């Protein structure tokens, strides 16, 4: 029985929330509370399965493990092909944690049509897991697009102000779908050149990627430029980010946690894989496009976050800042992998990028869920109206303090482990790194500064008159957020628990 489960564990993790979504929808018609608890249990099982996956994973091999392949449209090279290497498995673990905690928190923060909310939520989880383990370009694209539909409804139907939420949902869908179509064109272009949609088949054509079969550099560059748009909108890369703050501002907090904690990781995951799939094409665009763009995006988003009065917008621009660093690390690694003497730094940059995605996923989920707690029980997200809140909501203040420390990447949180790895690797990847060092290190300094300023404005000082009747959130509503401190501190103190999983896979990608 155990052997049967392990041989199909990825498919089980994809299908379980899909079936759970259908059952939850049926239960929601008459038993909304039962439907909600059932969906939370499904997400808990998914998290436990992700832990089982890791316990049975062999980190000493770079090969994709737990593979399944079944023909779908074999005449055009489309197979249901899934598998996990050290990078995929970290993303699957992140998905398990964030989905379970968000589902748990939503029980206290979603107030209407809760059963149907959970049904749509489980469909979202199916799409995210499928994206992280797909090994066929078309299957990857189908899971990638599947995520858009539930997220559209989660933003548009459960946002607090329906008209504004629907506008944000439409803008989100248009931006991400257009980017996805361009990405699909890139995949079709690669198929026309290579005759395969298979990730592994493409990369096994040569240790340095597609260039080993004499595909011209400009061909790779065109493919990279097309695929870039799909990943860049999801990440998102400035100036393609305008849909994100609006979506966060109008979505309920648990949906924002899913959006920032997982959906954005799909873009980051794509860029990390692109270093492996199209090395020459990625390298061709590093200068003068990608490196300056990544540095500008991180600084711009940090300064913009500092100017925000709305708590969720502050966290939203912080999210863009962190994910811009992931993009920076990926393009630095794409540059360095072309030089033998820099390959260790390229591997370190990619490891930092993956660790930063994991760190960002758990940390930003904590911040968004706490913004929901603050809004729900204090009645406002306006930072200027939250002064002295520590007197009324002290335990929330403690959790916010941990969120601020984690978002600022201070030790001993996982954010510190991620960013120190990312910066040491990325900066040493670059030619003449010192100007870029001075610029890119500006963004984490700004993040620390404005989170300290936020804590001072919102929780310290004289109590705002409008907060006189505010009471602390119940302990049960704070437990999901408190639970996120476990991965934040555990993997901050013991980062090797994650980094050891992906070392072999990353060195295989670097070549």
PyMOL commands that set and color helices and strands:
alter all, ss='L'
color gray80, all
select helices_A, chain A and resi 2-7+9-28+32-55+74-76+86-109+114-133+137-158+162-194+199-203+209-213+217-235+242-250+253-277+279-306+311-336+340-378+383-385+389-391+394-407+414-429+434-459+465-467+475-493+496-510
alter helices_A, ss='H'
color red, helices_A
select strands_A, chain A and resi 65-73+78-84
alter strands_A, ss='S'
color yellow, strands_A
deselect
rebuild
show_as cartoon
